[in-house]
Amino acid sequence: MKIRFFRCTIPLSLFFLLTIVFSYSAQATSIRLGNFKFENRSPIYYSNGQGHYCWYENMESFSRLAGNSKWTTLRGKLVDYDMTYDGICTGGESRPSTHPDPTPIRLGNFKFKNRSPIYYSNGQGHYCWYENMQSFSRLTGNAGFRIQGSRLSNYGNVYDGICTGGESRPTSHPDPNF
């Protein structure tokens, strides 16, 4: 079987291969090595080119650590990329810090692709975790959840513990490296 595009005929097997390549390349996964920032946003970040990034606290630290380097200005937001936030750039090990440009996760139940925890976001920058499916069912009536894009660390939201239906119960994060 062949598919016709604008007076060009290609074999069906090649069509599927091209579809997979174009679909994959349309999804941003990581940012290449170097300094970057986003249009209409102030923080300047550094990517190690391997899925991790940090941010420069101010222009003085950027100048001290990056020298005469420039940055690449990107469109979109950090949540469009599958990267891990490591904190403030120090020139060595990053120093843990809250995210400089948090993006609240929208209101409701959510989880991440290929990750098991189910969370609830209040839509105002805080979220909690359902300890198990029984508590999720009891508290939500099996309301369902959406699959959230990117990585949890890119949103800069505050983890409040286990969802209880009232005040969250403090506990360690179920997926701390995500």
Order of alpha helices (4+ residues) and beta strands (2+ residues): beta-beta-alpha-beta-beta-beta-alpha-beta-beta-beta-beta-beta-alpha-beta-beta
